[in-house]
């Protein structure tokens, strides 16, 4: 179980995350929804120790993150919101770097690369520079790196962005299987159909504040006959002069 207790992140006077309290249960797929700037990436980056919250606690299975950072990071596979990392390395060199960080054996590393790189059609490209890849191929490279050590907690920030339909389908199936084995999958998305299809629970953020956490089916049941998109826009969207919910806010 992962708990956020009063987590706040400020940049000067700007409040990116405001007193976030939520619980993510083990063995579920948990989704974050929200406009750009809502606080999704700030929440995720705080969990994976890219950012330090200004105040509050993050607790993973009873361990406070700030006091047990290395042990918790070893349990997390993280896909950031941009794949434009380590562009001077080849895909194989990047995967070697990840394997070394997680202290993987050579045998396990090679078996996992064989499995994942073949699944995502990247095996024949592993000796090419990441900087020469398309956005989708970079996304696959980072995704393979995150899943390489087979961590029990997957934290995926907009993981479907740039993936071709087959890769997106394969990733969604892997997410379902990972959670079914009693592990945890946390991801953010702007694609509401994906959230409706995958999430056991979801959180909706707006301007750094949590405005909903709960079961996806329960949220849909509150407005029978309406789509998740319609419900979401009523909760998180801004209102036009005509009263229609519209998308769009500042970027994080």
N, C-alpha and C positions, 0 to 999 in steps of 0.2 A: 504494500500500500504506500502511496505517495501522498504527502499532505503539504499543502501550502497554508501557512498560518500567518495572516497579517502581512503578506509580502508586498512591499512597496518599493518602487524604483523611481528615483528622481534624477533629472538632469538639470541642475540648477533649480529654477522655479518650475520647470516643466515636470509634470507627474506622468510618467509613462505607464505605471502600474500602481493602482491605488487600493491598498489594504485587501489583497487577494486572499480569500479563504476558500479552498476547495480540496476535495479528496478524490484520488484516482485509485480505484480498486485493482488489485492484482487479477490477471486473467481476463482483462477486457480491452477492447479498442476504444480509446478515448479521443474525441476530436475537439479541436479548438476552432471556432468560427468567429469572424469579425472582419470589419472593414480594414483596409490599410490604416495603420496607426492605432488599432484598437488595443494592442498589447500582447498579441499572440506570440510574436517572436521574442519579445522581452521576457515573457513567461518561460518559454522554451529555453532561451539562452541562460536564464537564471538556474534552471534545473540542471543543465549540462555544464555549469560553471564557466561559461563564457563571460557572463556578467555576475557581479555581486549585488544582491539587493541592497537598497538603502536601509531597509529595516525588515523585520519578520524572519520567519524560519521556514526552511524546506526540509522535510523529514522523509526518509526513504526506509521503509521497513524498520522503523524505530530508531534509525541513525540520523542524527542531525547533519545536514550536508556540509556545513562549514567546518565541522570537526572531523569529518570522515570523508573528505573530498576524494582522495585517491581511490579508496575502496569502492566508493559509489560510482566514480567515473569508469572503473573497470567493468561495471555491470551494464553500462549504457552504450548503445550504438547510436550515433548522431548524424543525421543528414541536415546540414545548414540550409538556409534559405537561398543561397547562391552556390553553384558548383564551380565558381571561378577561383579555385584554390590550387596551389602547388602546380601551376601551369607549366613550369619548366621540367617537371618530372614526367617520366612515362607512367602509364597506368600500373605496370608491374612494380615500378619503384615506389609508387604511392602505396600500393597494397603491401609491399615489404615493410614500409614505414609503419603502417597500421599494425601489421602482425608483430613487429618488434615491440611496439608500445604496449600491446596486450600480452606479450610474452608467449605467443603461440609457438607450438612446435612446428618444425619444417613440414612434417607429414600432414598435420592438421591444416596448415596454411595452404599447401598445395592441393589437398583434397577439396577445401572450401573454394579456392579460386577456380578449380576445374568445374565445380558444381555451379557457382554463381556466374562466372564469366560466360559459360556456355548458355546458361539460362537467359542472360541478358544480351547474348550475341556480341560479346566483347572479347572473347578469347583470342581471336586473330588480330586484335588491335592492341594487345597489352604492352607491346614494345614501342608504341607510338607515343609522342608527347601529348600530354593532356591539353596543352595549349593549341594543338592542331585539331582538336575534336569539335564537333558541333555541340550546341548547348545540351541536346539530349544525350549524347555520348558522354559528356562531362558529368551529367546527372547520374548516368548509369555507373560511371567509375566511382563517384563518391558514395553512391548507394551500395555498391559491392564492398567498398571499404568499411562502411558502417556495419554491414551484416557479416563481414568476414569472421570475426571472433565468436559469432553466435551468442551475443549477449542476451540476457533475459529481458532487458528493457530497451525497446526501440523508441527513439525520439526523432520524429521525421517532420521537418518544417517544409511544407509545400512539396512533398516528395514526388508528386505526379507531374510537376511542371517540366515540360519538354520531352516527356517520355512518349514513345510511340504507343499505339493502342495495345499491342501485344505485351510490351514491357509493363504498361500500367495494369493490365489484367493480371499478369504474373505477380506483380508486387502486391496487389490487393489480395490475391489468393494466399500469398505468403503471410501477409498480415493476419488473415483469418486463422491460418494454421498455427501461427506463433501464439496467438491469444488462446486458441483451443488447447494448447499444451500447458496452459497455466501461466503464461508470460504476459507482459504488458506492452501494449502498443499505444503510443501517444503521437498524434499528428495534427497538423494544421492544414486547412484547405479553404480555398474560395469556391470550390466546386460543391454545391449543396447536394447534388445527386450522389456524389461519392460519400459525403457525410451520412446521408440518409441510408445508403446501402451498407456502410461498414460499421458505423458507430454503435456501441452498446450504450455509451453515455456521451454527452457533449457539453461543452461550456461555450457560451456566447459572451464575448467581451465587447464593450463599447467605450471608447475614450479612456481605456485603462481600468475600467470597472467591470466586474462580473455582473451580468444582468440575467443570466440563466445558467443553471447546472442541473442536469437530470437526464433521465432516460429519453431516448429519441422518440420512442413510441408514445410516451406520456405527453411530450411536447406536441406531437401531431394530434393526439386525442383532444387537446384543449381547443382545437379549431377544426372540427370534423369537415372533411371535404377540401381542406386547403393543403397546398403543397408546403414542404419545408421552406422553399424559397419565399413564398408569400408570408409565412409566419415569421421567418427570420427578418425580412425587410420591415415588417411592422414593428419588430422589437429593436432592431439595430440600425435601420436605415434612417435617413433624414426625410423630412416631409416636404413635398413641393407645395406651391401655392394652391394647387388643386387638391392637395391632401394625399397624393400618391406617394408611396415610399420609393425613394431613389437611392442608388448606390453612389458612393464616392466620398472619401475623406482624405486627409493628408497622409502621406507615407510615414511609416515609422522611421 
